[in-house]
Amino acid sequence: MEWLLGVVFLIVMVIVIILTTRGNSDAAFVKTLDPIQNQIYESIKRERLRIFMRATVIGLIVGLSVVLATKKYMLTPLDRGCIFLATTFAIQYSWYTLTPKKNYMVLHLNKEQLQPWKRLTTYNRRLYNIGLLFGLVGYFLLGYYIGSRKSNS
């Protein structure tokens, strides 16, 4: 049951993150953009989503590898859940943060567009934090499940 809950929490995390790039939350901001700025904005959103998805996959692979590598140690499922959570999140966050970004929208805005941009980024930051909480719970539950499976073998 832990694996299913973990997967559900991770799916919710991904959906919440996608909402920051595909939802209508940016409608007021997009109305202030000219066609060239809009193209730049769409390109930046696609790039950031690709980086996030790659970071998530790499984090999951590394986290799974680390947890499976600990099977020879006498760790509880709780220990493995915590190891998986810490490893996966650290890799995901670091990968996303350290990956060079090609462009920044704020460099293409005029003075009147800065206030709508600030409102949008504040809203998206809240969504990201909500998604992060779901992701952390999901990572822990998956690690706990993997840990309980490995400790029973």
DRENTOR-613032 format. One line per 5 residues: their letters; for each residue z, x, y of N, C-alpha, C, CB. Coordinates in nm, 2 decimals. Atoms other than C-alpha are relative to their C-alpha. Glycine has a CB too. Example, Ala and Ser with C-alpha at 12.3 -4.5 7.8 and 13.67 -1.06 7.14 Angstrom:
% DRENTOR-613032
AS	0.00/0.09/-0.12/0.78/1.23/-0.45/0.00/0.09/0.12/0.12/-0.10/0.00 ~ 0.00/-0.09/-0.11/0.71/1.37/-0.11/0.08/-0.08/0.11/-0.14/0.04/0.05
***
This chain:
% DRENTOR-613032
MEWLL	0.00/0.08/-0.12/0.00/0.00/0.00/0.00/0.09/0.13/0.12/-0.09/0.00 ~ 0.00/-0.08/-0.12/0.07/0.29/0.24/-0.14/0.04/0.04/0.09/0.13/-0.03 ~ 0.13/-0.05/-0.04/-0.29/0.41/0.22/-0.08/-0.11/0.07/-0.08/0.04/-0.13 ~ 0.07/0.11/-0.06/-0.42/0.07/0.31/0.05/-0.02/0.15/0.01/-0.13/-0.08 ~ -0.05/0.01/-0.14/-0.19/0.04/0.61/-0.04/0.12/0.09/0.15/-0.01/0.00
GVVFL	0.05/-0.11/-0.07/-0.28/0.39/0.71/-0.14/-0.01/0.05/0.02/0.13/-0.09 ~ 0.14/0.01/-0.03/-0.65/0.32/0.70/-0.01/-0.11/0.11/-0.08/-0.04/-0.12 ~ 0.01/0.10/-0.10/-0.60/0.00/0.90/0.04/0.05/0.14/0.09/-0.12/-0.04 ~ -0.05/-0.06/-0.13/-0.40/0.19/1.17/-0.11/0.09/0.05/0.13/0.07/-0.02 ~ 0.10/-0.09/-0.05/-0.67/0.45/1.19/-0.13/-0.07/0.05/-0.04/0.10/-0.12
IVMVI	0.12/0.08/-0.05/-0.95/0.19/1.22/0.03/-0.06/0.13/-0.03/-0.11/-0.11 ~ -0.03/0.05/-0.13/-0.76/0.03/1.50/0.00/0.11/0.11/0.15/-0.06/-0.01 ~ 0.01/-0.11/-0.10/-0.73/0.37/1.67/-0.14/0.02/0.04/0.06/0.13/-0.06 ~ 0.14/-0.02/-0.04/-1.10/0.42/1.65/-0.06/-0.11/0.08/-0.08/0.02/-0.13 ~ 0.05/0.12/-0.07/-1.18/0.07/1.77/0.05/0.01/0.15/0.05/-0.13/-0.06
VIILT	-0.06/-0.01/-0.14/-0.94/0.12/2.07/-0.08/0.11/0.08/0.15/0.02/0.00 ~ 0.07/-0.11/-0.06/-1.11/0.45/2.15/-0.14/-0.04/0.04/0.00/0.13/-0.08 ~ 0.14/0.04/-0.02/-1.46/0.30/2.12/0.00/-0.10/0.12/-0.06/-0.06/-0.12 ~ 0.00/0.10/-0.11/-1.35/0.02/2.36/0.00/0.07/0.13/0.13/-0.08/-0.01 ~ 0.00/-0.07/-0.13/-1.30/0.28/2.63/-0.15/0.05/0.03/0.09/0.12/-0.01
TRGNS	0.14/-0.04/-0.03/-1.67/0.37/2.59/-0.10/-0.11/-0.01/-0.04/0.11/-0.09 ~ 0.10/0.11/0.02/-1.84/0.04/2.50/0.05/-0.13/0.05/-0.03/-0.01/-0.15 ~ -0.06/0.13/-0.05/-1.61/-0.23/2.64/-0.06/-0.03/0.14/0.15/0.00/0.00 ~ 0.04/0.05/-0.13/-1.66/-0.42/2.96/0.10/0.05/0.11/-0.02/-0.15/0.01 ~ -0.10/-0.04/-0.09/-1.36/-0.25/3.12/-0.06/0.08/0.12/0.10/0.08/-0.07
DAAFV	0.06/-0.09/-0.10/-1.60/-0.03/3.32/-0.10/-0.08/0.09/-0.06/0.12/-0.06 ~ 0.10/0.08/-0.07/-1.81/-0.32/3.47/0.01/0.02/0.15/0.01/-0.15/-0.04 ~ -0.02/-0.02/-0.14/-1.66/-0.29/3.82/-0.05/0.14/0.05/0.15/-0.03/0.04 ~ 0.04/-0.13/-0.03/-1.71/0.08/3.82/-0.15/0.02/-0.01/0.07/0.11/-0.08 ~ 0.15/-0.02/0.03/-2.07/0.07/3.68/-0.08/-0.07/0.12/-0.04/-0.07/-0.13
KTLDP	0.07/0.06/-0.11/-2.17/-0.17/3.96/-0.01/0.08/0.13/0.08/-0.13/0.04 ~ 0.01/-0.09/-0.11/-2.10/0.10/4.21/-0.10/0.12/-0.02/0.14/0.06/0.03 ~ 0.09/-0.12/0.03/-2.34/0.35/4.04/-0.15/-0.03/0.03/0.02/0.04/-0.15 ~ 0.14/0.02/-0.01/-2.70/0.40/4.12/-0.06/0.03/-0.14/-0.06/0.10/0.11 ~ 0.06/-0.02/0.14/-2.95/0.43/3.82/0.02/0.14/-0.05/-0.14/-0.03/0.01
IQNQI	-0.02/-0.14/0.05/-2.92/0.81/3.80/0.14/0.03/-0.04/-0.05/0.10/0.11 ~ -0.14/-0.01/0.04/-2.54/0.80/3.81/0.03/-0.07/-0.13/0.09/-0.05/0.12 ~ -0.02/0.08/0.13/-2.55/0.53/3.54/-0.04/0.08/-0.12/-0.07/-0.13/0.01 ~ 0.05/-0.08/0.11/-2.76/0.75/3.32/0.10/0.12/-0.03/-0.14/0.06/0.03 ~ -0.10/-0.11/0.02/-2.51/1.04/3.37/0.12/-0.05/-0.06/0.03/0.07/0.14
YESIK	-0.12/0.06/0.05/-2.22/0.81/3.30/-0.01/-0.03/-0.15/0.04/-0.12/0.08 ~ 0.03/0.04/0.15/-2.37/0.68/2.97/-0.01/0.13/-0.08/-0.13/-0.08/-0.01 ~ 0.01/-0.13/0.07/-2.45/1.04/2.87/0.14/0.06/-0.03/-0.09/0.10/0.07 ~ -0.14/-0.05/0.01/-2.09/1.15/2.93/0.08/-0.08/-0.10/0.07/0.00/0.14 ~ -0.07/0.09/0.10/-1.95/0.85/2.74/-0.04/0.03/-0.14/-0.02/-0.15/0.03
RERLR	0.05/-0.03/0.13/-2.17/0.93/2.44/0.05/0.14/-0.05/-0.15/0.00/-0.01 ~ -0.04/-0.13/0.03/-2.08/1.30/2.45/0.15/0.00/-0.04/-0.02/0.10/0.12 ~ -0.15/0.01/0.02/-1.70/1.22/2.47/0.03/-0.07/-0.14/0.07/-0.07/0.11 ~ -0.02/0.07/0.12/-1.72/0.98/2.18/-0.04/0.08/-0.12/-0.08/-0.14/0.00 ~ 0.04/-0.09/0.11/-1.91/1.23/1.96/0.11/0.11/-0.02/-0.14/0.07/0.04
IFMRA	-0.10/-0.11/0.01/-1.65/1.50/2.04/0.12/-0.06/-0.07/0.04/0.05/0.14 ~ -0.11/0.07/0.06/-1.37/1.25/1.95/-0.02/-0.02/-0.15/0.03/-0.13/0.07 ~ 0.02/0.03/0.14/-1.52/1.14/1.62/-0.01/0.13/-0.08/-0.14/-0.07/-0.01 ~ 0.00/-0.12/0.07/-1.59/1.50/1.52/0.14/0.06/-0.01/-0.09/0.11/0.08 ~ -0.13/-0.05/0.01/-1.24/1.60/1.61/0.09/-0.07/-0.10/0.07/-0.01/0.14
TVIGL	-0.07/0.09/0.10/-1.10/1.31/1.40/-0.03/0.04/-0.14/-0.03/-0.14/0.03 ~ 0.05/-0.03/0.13/-1.31/1.40/1.10/0.06/0.14/-0.04/-0.15/0.00/-0.01 ~ -0.05/-0.13/0.03/-1.22/1.77/1.12/0.15/0.00/-0.02/-0.04/0.10/0.11 ~ -0.15/0.01/0.02/-0.85/1.69/1.17/0.04/-0.06/-0.13/0.06/-0.09/0.11 ~ -0.03/0.06/0.13/-0.85/1.46/0.86/-0.03/0.10/-0.11/-0.08/-0.13/-0.02
IVGLS	0.03/-0.09/0.11/-1.02/1.72/0.65/0.10/0.12/-0.01/-0.14/0.06/0.02 ~ -0.10/-0.11/0.00/-0.78/2.00/0.76/0.13/-0.05/-0.05/0.01/0.07/0.14 ~ -0.13/0.05/0.04/-0.48/1.78/0.72/0.01/-0.03/-0.14/0.02/-0.13/0.08 ~ 0.00/0.02/0.14/-0.58/1.67/0.38/0.01/0.13/-0.08/-0.13/-0.08/-0.04 ~ 0.00/-0.13/0.06/-0.65/2.03/0.28/0.14/0.06/0.00/-0.10/0.10/0.06
VVLAT	-0.14/-0.06/-0.01/-0.30/2.14/0.40/0.09/-0.07/-0.09/0.05/-0.01/0.15 ~ -0.09/0.08/0.09/-0.12/1.85/0.22/-0.03/0.03/-0.14/-0.02/-0.15/0.03 ~ 0.03/-0.03/0.14/-0.31/1.92/-0.10/0.04/0.14/-0.04/-0.15/-0.03/-0.03 ~ -0.04/-0.14/0.02/-0.23/2.29/-0.07/0.15/0.01/-0.02/-0.05/0.09/0.11 ~ -0.15/-0.01/0.01/0.14/2.21/-0.06/0.05/-0.06/-0.13/0.07/-0.07/0.11
KKYML	-0.04/0.07/0.12/0.14/2.04/-0.40/0.09/0.08/-0.09/-0.12/-0.05/-0.08 ~ -0.08/-0.09/0.09/0.30/2.34/-0.57/0.14/0.01/0.05/-0.07/0.14/-0.01 ~ -0.14/0.00/-0.05/0.60/2.31/-0.34/0.07/-0.13/-0.02/-0.01/0.03/0.15 ~ -0.08/0.12/0.02/0.88/2.07/-0.39/0.03/-0.08/0.13/0.14/0.03/-0.07 ~ -0.01/0.07/-0.13/0.82/1.85/-0.09/0.00/-0.15/-0.03/-0.12/0.03/0.09
TPLDR	-0.01/0.15/0.02/0.90/1.48/-0.06/-0.12/-0.06/0.06/0.13/-0.06/0.06 ~ 0.11/0.07/-0.07/0.64/1.22/0.04/0.02/0.00/0.15/-0.02/-0.14/-0.06 ~ -0.03/0.00/-0.14/0.81/1.21/0.37/-0.04/0.13/0.07/0.15/-0.03/0.03 ~ 0.03/-0.13/-0.05/0.77/1.58/0.42/-0.16/0.01/0.01/0.05/0.11/-0.10 ~ 0.14/-0.01/0.00/0.40/1.56/0.33/-0.06/-0.09/0.10/-0.06/-0.04/-0.14
GCIFL	0.05/0.09/-0.11/0.35/1.26/0.56/0.01/0.07/0.14/0.08/-0.13/0.00 ~ -0.02/-0.07/-0.13/0.50/1.46/0.85/-0.10/0.12/0.01/0.14/0.05/0.01 ~ 0.09/-0.12/-0.01/0.29/1.77/0.76/-0.14/-0.05/0.03/0.00/0.08/-0.13 ~ 0.13/0.05/-0.02/-0.03/1.56/0.74/-0.01/-0.05/0.15/-0.03/-0.12/-0.10 ~ 0.00/0.05/-0.13/0.05/1.39/1.07/-0.01/0.11/0.10/0.13/-0.09/0.03
ATTFA	0.00/-0.11/-0.09/0.13/1.71/1.25/-0.13/0.08/0.00/0.12/0.09/-0.02 ~ 0.12/-0.08/0.01/-0.17/1.90/1.12/-0.12/-0.08/0.05/-0.02/0.04/-0.15 ~ 0.11/0.08/-0.03/-0.42/1.62/1.16/-0.01/-0.02/0.15/0.00/-0.13/-0.07 ~ 0.00/0.03/-0.14/-0.31/1.53/1.51/-0.02/0.13/0.08/0.13/-0.07/0.04 ~ 0.01/-0.12/-0.08/-0.28/1.89/1.63/-0.15/0.05/0.00/0.09/0.11/-0.06
IQYSW	0.15/-0.04/0.01/-0.64/1.97/1.51/-0.08/-0.09/0.08/-0.04/0.00/-0.15 ~ 0.08/0.09/-0.07/-0.78/1.65/1.65/0.02/0.02/0.15/0.04/-0.15/-0.04 ~ -0.03/-0.02/-0.14/-0.61/1.69/1.99/-0.06/0.13/0.05/0.15/-0.01/0.03 ~ 0.05/-0.13/-0.05/-0.69/2.06/2.02/-0.15/0.01/0.00/0.05/0.11/-0.10 ~ 0.15/0.00/0.01/-1.05/2.02/1.91/-0.06/-0.08/0.12/-0.05/-0.06/-0.13
YTLTP	0.05/0.08/-0.11/-1.11/1.74/2.16/0.02/0.07/0.14/0.06/-0.14/0.00 ~ -0.04/-0.06/-0.12/-0.93/1.92/2.44/-0.07/0.13/0.03/0.15/0.03/0.01 ~ 0.06/-0.14/-0.02/-1.08/2.27/2.39/-0.15/0.00/-0.01/0.06/0.09/-0.11 ~ 0.15/0.01/0.01/-1.44/2.15/2.32/-0.05/0.00/0.15/-0.05/-0.12/-0.08 ~ 0.06/0.01/-0.14/-1.64/2.23/2.64/-0.07/-0.13/0.02/-0.09/0.13/0.02
KKNYM	0.08/0.13/-0.04/-1.77/1.92/2.82/-0.11/0.05/0.09/0.10/-0.10/0.07 ~ 0.12/-0.04/-0.08/-2.12/1.94/2.96/0.01/-0.04/0.14/-0.12/-0.05/-0.07 ~ 0.00/0.05/-0.13/-2.05/1.73/3.26/0.12/-0.08/0.03/-0.13/-0.09/0.02 ~ -0.12/0.08/-0.05/-1.78/1.54/3.46/-0.05/-0.10/0.10/0.11/0.09/0.05 ~ 0.05/0.11/-0.09/-1.85/1.21/3.62/0.05/0.02/0.15/0.04/-0.13/-0.05
VLHLN	-0.05/-0.01/-0.14/-1.63/1.28/3.92/-0.08/0.09/0.09/0.15/0.06/-0.01 ~ 0.08/-0.09/-0.08/-1.87/1.55/4.03/-0.12/-0.07/0.06/-0.05/0.12/-0.09 ~ 0.12/0.08/-0.04/-2.14/1.28/4.08/0.03/-0.12/0.08/-0.08/-0.04/-0.12 ~ -0.04/0.12/-0.08/-1.94/1.03/4.28/0.02/0.03/0.15/0.14/-0.05/-0.06 ~ -0.03/-0.01/-0.14/-1.92/0.96/4.64/0.14/-0.06/0.03/-0.11/-0.08/0.09
KEQLQ	-0.13/0.04/-0.04/-1.61/0.87/4.84/0.04/-0.15/-0.04/0.02/0.02/0.15 ~ -0.03/0.14/0.02/-1.64/0.49/4.79/0.01/-0.03/-0.15/-0.11/-0.08/0.05 ~ -0.01/0.02/0.14/-1.67/0.53/4.41/0.12/0.06/-0.06/-0.13/0.06/-0.07 ~ -0.11/-0.06/0.06/-1.36/0.73/4.36/0.12/-0.10/-0.03/0.06/0.10/0.10 ~ -0.10/0.09/0.03/-1.12/0.44/4.38/-0.03/-0.08/-0.13/0.02/-0.10/0.12
PWKRL	0.03/0.07/0.12/-1.30/0.23/4.11/0.01/0.10/-0.12/-0.14/-0.06/0.00 ~ -0.01/-0.10/0.11/-1.32/0.55/3.90/0.14/0.03/-0.04/-0.07/0.14/0.04 ~ -0.14/-0.02/0.03/-0.95/0.61/3.93/0.06/-0.12/-0.08/0.08/0.02/0.13 ~ -0.05/0.12/0.07/-0.88/0.25/3.82/-0.05/0.00/-0.15/-0.04/-0.13/0.07 ~ 0.06/0.00/0.14/-1.11/0.29/3.52/0.07/0.11/-0.08/-0.15/0.03/0.01
TTYNR	-0.06/-0.10/0.08/-0.96/0.62/3.41/0.15/-0.03/-0.03/-0.01/0.14/0.07 ~ -0.14/0.05/0.03/-0.61/0.48/3.44/0.01/-0.10/-0.11/0.07/-0.06/0.13 ~ 0.01/0.10/0.10/-0.70/0.19/3.23/-0.04/0.06/-0.14/-0.11/-0.11/0.03 ~ 0.04/-0.07/0.12/-0.88/0.41/2.97/0.11/0.09/-0.06/-0.12/0.08/0.03 ~ -0.11/-0.08/0.04/-0.58/0.64/2.96/0.10/-0.09/-0.08/0.07/0.07/0.12
RLYNI	-0.09/0.09/0.06/-0.36/0.34/2.87/-0.05/-0.04/-0.14/0.03/-0.13/0.08 ~ 0.06/0.03/0.13/-0.60/0.24/2.59/0.00/0.12/-0.09/-0.15/-0.04/0.02 ~ -0.01/-0.11/0.09/-0.61/0.59/2.46/0.14/0.02/-0.05/-0.04/0.13/0.08 ~ -0.14/-0.02/0.05/-0.23/0.61/2.44/0.03/-0.11/-0.10/0.09/-0.01/0.12 ~ -0.02/0.10/0.10/-0.23/0.28/2.25/-0.07/0.04/-0.13/-0.05/-0.14/0.05
GLLFG	0.07/-0.05/0.12/-0.49/0.41/2.01/0.06/0.12/-0.06/-0.15/0.04/0.04 ~ -0.07/-0.11/0.05/-0.30/0.73/1.98/0.12/-0.04/-0.09/0.05/0.09/0.11 ~ -0.11/0.05/0.08/0.01/0.54/1.86/-0.04/-0.05/-0.13/0.08/-0.10/0.08 ~ 0.05/0.05/0.13/-0.19/0.36/1.60/-0.04/0.11/-0.09/-0.12/-0.10/0.03 ~ 0.05/-0.11/0.08/-0.35/0.68/1.49/0.12/0.08/-0.06/-0.08/0.09/0.09
LVGYF	-0.12/-0.07/0.05/-0.01/0.86/1.46/0.06/-0.07/-0.12/0.10/0.02/0.11 ~ -0.05/0.08/0.11/0.12/0.58/1.24/-0.09/0.01/-0.12/0.03/-0.15/0.04 ~ 0.10/-0.01/0.10/-0.20/0.58/1.04/0.00/0.13/-0.07/-0.13/-0.03/0.05 ~ -0.01/-0.14/0.06/-0.19/0.96/0.98/0.12/0.01/-0.08/-0.01/0.10/0.11 ~ -0.12/-0.02/0.08/0.17/0.95/0.87/-0.01/-0.08/-0.13/0.12/-0.05/0.09
LLGYY	0.01/0.08/0.12/0.11/0.66/0.63/-0.09/0.06/-0.11/-0.04/-0.14/0.03 ~ 0.09/-0.06/0.10/-0.19/0.83/0.47/0.06/0.13/-0.06/-0.13/0.04/0.07 ~ -0.06/-0.12/0.05/0.00/1.16/0.44/0.12/-0.04/-0.09/0.06/0.08/0.12 ~ -0.11/0.04/0.09/0.30/0.98/0.29/-0.06/-0.05/-0.13/0.08/-0.12/0.07 ~ 0.06/0.04/0.12/0.07/0.81/0.04/-0.05/0.12/-0.09/-0.12/-0.10/0.03
IGSRK	0.05/-0.12/0.07/-0.10/1.14/-0.05/0.12/0.08/-0.06/-0.08/0.09/0.09 ~ -0.12/-0.07/0.05/0.25/1.30/-0.08/0.06/-0.07/-0.12/0.10/0.01/0.11 ~ -0.07/0.08/0.11/0.38/1.02/-0.31/-0.09/0.01/-0.12/0.02/-0.14/0.04 ~ 0.09/-0.01/0.11/0.07/1.05/-0.53/0.01/0.14/-0.06/-0.15/-0.02/0.04 ~ -0.01/-0.14/0.05/0.10/1.43/-0.56/0.13/0.03/-0.06/-0.03/0.10/0.11
SNS	-0.13/-0.03/0.06/0.47/1.42/-0.63/0.02/-0.07/-0.13/0.11/-0.04/0.10 ~ -0.01/0.07/0.13/0.42/1.18/-0.92/-0.08/0.06/-0.11/-0.05/-0.15/0.02 ~ 0.08/-0.06/0.10/0.17/1.40/-1.10/0.06/0.12/-0.07/-0.13/0.04/0.06
***
